[in-house]
Each structure stands twice: as C-alpha cells, then as structure tokens.
Amino acid sequence: MTVLLWGRAGEPIVEAVARACGRLGVEALAVDGDELLSVDMCGGMALRDGRRIDLGSVSGVLVRPSGRAQSPEGLQACRALHAWTELTTVTVLNRLSAASSNHSKPYQLGQIAESGFAVPETLVTTDPDDVREFCAEYDPVVYKSISGVRSIVAVLNPADEDRLTNISTCPTQFQQYVGGTDHRVHVVGGLVFACRVDSTAIDYRYAEQADGLTALTAVKLSDDIADRCMALTKSLSLGLAGIDLRLDGQGTWWCFEVNTAPGFTWFEEQTGLPIADAVAKMLRGPR
Amino acid sequence: MLLILGSAYDAQPWRLAERWMQAERDVAVATPSDLSRPGWRLRVGRPTLTRAAVGERVIAGHSIDAAINALAWIGPHDLAHVDSMDRDYVAQEMLSFLLAWEQELRCLVVDRPTSRSLTGCGRTDLEWVAIATCVGVDTDVSWAGPSAAVTVVGGSAIVEQGSVSLANAAEAMARAAQRSLVTLRFSSGSRPVFVGAEARPEVGHDDVAFALLEWLERS
C-alpha cells in the first residue's frame, strides 16, 4: 500500500509525514499537481515522469494546499483527483468539501458554536455605525479577514475611526476580544495533541515580527475538553484539525477557528508531540 | 420579500425577478456590487440582527420570505467598482461573507450555500458522473455537441412535453444529489445521456420561474 502525499515535496508537512511513513515502513509518494499528467478515477494516476500509480493501492491521502497545479494538464488532473478523494472510502486528510469550511471564518464559527465551546461575539458589516455600537458593547474589539486569506489579527483603536468608512466597500469582520491563554490542539482521528501558547503578541503567529516572544508547552487537556475537540473535528467531517482555543480567567474555553490543513510542524518541533507519526499511522490504515 | 442573489452580468436572475414582479411579488436582486453598500450586517448566532442592502433598500433579515441563489461564486470580474489590485481579495471576502450571512437567514434558502458553492452544490462534473451512474443514467462529460438543459424545481423537472425519460433522469439525479433547484444538461438522443451540470440554476425561463414561485409558496 502507498500513502499519497498530495503536496509539494520539500514542504515541511509533506516532509514530516513522509519521514514518519518511513519510520513505519510504509511507502509514501509526494506529488504536486504539476507533476500529474492525468488521473483516471477507475484506474490510476499518470505522472509526467512516466510513473503510474494505481489508486487502488493507495491507503490514505494527505491533501496540502501546496499540491495545487498551475499547468492546464495539472489543473485537469487535480480536478479528477479531487473528485476521487471525495468519492473514495480510504482516509483523506482532509476532503476538500470538509476542508473548505474555514474559507469563511464566520460560517465556521457558526458550526463551532454548536460544539459546546464558547465563541466570541462576531459582527460582519458594511456599516460604520454598526461597528461603533459593537465597540460600545464589547470594547476591546479585534478585526480580521473573513475568508481563508491569512490576516494579522489587530485591535481596533480610536485612531482607526477615520478608516471606518472604508468598510462600506467590503464587509469586514469585527470580534469581541477575549483575554486568556492560547492553546493549539491538533486532533488526528481519535488522538488529541495539545499545547499551551504563551505569547507577548495578540496574534502569536506573528509575535516575532512585533519583536515579541512565543513559547509552546505540551499540555494534557481534561477529558471533557479533549472529547469536545474530537467531537468538533468529527462534526466538521475532518480527520485532521488544528483547533485554536483560549482559556480565560474564569475557566471558560473559547474556540476561534479550526484549521483544516494545519501546519503542525512548528508545534511538533517545539513540543515533541508526535503529530506526524499519528498522521502517518492514520493514512496507513489499521494493521 | 423574495431575495435573489445573482451576478449583474447574468441575465437569468434579472429575468426571474421580472417574471415574479409581473406576478406582483416583492422582489430584490442582490449583486456583488450591492455588497459595497452600507447596511449589510451579520451577527453570528443572532439571526434577528441580520440585514441586507440592495439598491436603495435596507432589508431586515426577518422580512425576507425566501432566498434563491443564482450566483455560484463571486469573481473579480463582478467587482469593476473595486480597485483592480484589491479585486481578488475583496471577491474572496464577499463570497465568505455571503456564505455565512445566508446561514443566519431563518427563511427558506433554496439549497443553502456550502463552502464549495453559494448555490449549495459545487460538485465537479466527475462527482455528478458518479451520481448519474448510481441512478442508472448514462454519461459523457466530454460531449461537445448540442445539449438540452433540464431544470429541476422541488423534485419536478421542467421539460418540454414528451421528454419523460429526460425528466425521469434529471429528477433522479437531483434527488440523489439532494438538490431542490438544479440545471442539468443532457445530449440530444433517444436515451438521456448526462453531459454536465450548470454552476448555477437557469431560473430565467418562464416555466422555471413560475414553477419555482409556486414551489416556494407551497413550501
């Protein structure tokens, strides 16, 4: 059996899972869209270098954004491979139909709210007056992109008042700021890997850019919270998820987002949590 | 009030609105450029605060009786009023907004949007082929010859008289795909052969427009 790593060779996640497959003695094949010549859903994949892969021999697929194609042949083959990943019964981490839920943060937040986690009050609007009312109720307020486009979360300041009229051009997302300690939880099937994030920045991913510091520490979640993370992952039809949680001073767990193609290597390197091994085992399937 | 979401460059939603206005219904067509008007509001988990801004109208979410998506996605071409450097980003933001905004509507939303398409489906041709195969309909998505569009509204195919096999094939596929409103294409011939699905339903034809109105008012 072969584990298909649909992503660019050299990308950290692809490399980490390939190495983990090697440790398990499982063959892993990394392929990006532009290496594909054609995909026959009933047969196999033809690669530009002449190799053919029988899709029937694939035990699991890791789908990475870096696997996207640019060439016309690659785009066509990727469409066929996407269709196959939607229809196959083998493990796919994650199917596009499920992974695209975080292309809209407020859409996903609505789904998260049903999982039992607290979610921050969220406003998306084209009306500056709505923002002023929201700020009056929930100060401080942060703003960030609505779509999956990465944006740096920033606090709305009085100095931003002059720019508020700009939101009439495009709906803009504002959110109640919730203080507390960030936790990043990776769920891989039935396994939960959690770490605490201590950071000097509002958005810990960009702490270094603001001359700040971020430290990651592996932690064990209570069974209740771990179960909630697994249930949330399952409810979003995901097998692999990176869940952004924050624990406030009153002991409430808030959930902000579920990353459906999580870049977990940074967390793994800092904490030693064996996330790539768990992904490889899941893609290999039961023995 | 009936809300139709459509592109300014697509005649279908406007024809639908025209037919419904002729039937004396209150109708508004929201296009991507309307999302650049003050008044749109979404509060996650607070549907009573949902609001739209269409033309000169600001519409409370609770006054919308039904929403119909004749817009599969928003592209930069829909946003001529936005600086060309920003169009891709704004298109993604608007698309993501509409996806979430429509979830908060408590009225009937025909084929509620999913993260793959505002029309609620977003299946690739190959996924449609799998559905067709499951319900016993022949397929040929490489077909480049003449084809007939069949729109299914609430389980019933709108086809010319005498095309029973075409109607049966389209209805079976729509049912298997759990679509209330979908336009499927079949090649001409004695047996229905599925050749593709429209990204958004063709709602502008008289018979489809009135069947849809009747179905909405019955639902």
Interface residues (C-beta under 8 A of the other chain):
Chain A: M41 R79 A80 H82 A83 W84 E86 L87 L96 S97 S100 S101 H103 S104 K105 P106 Y107 L109 G110 A113 V119 E121 T122 L123 V124 T125 T126 D127 P128 D130 S145 I146 S147 G148 V149 S168 T169 C170 P171 T172
Chain B: L35 S36 R37 P38 G39 W40 R41 L42 R43 V44 G45 A53 V82 Y89 V90 Q92 E93 M94 L95 S96 F97 L99 A100 W101 Q103 E104 T114 S115 R116 G122 T124 D125 L126 E127 A130
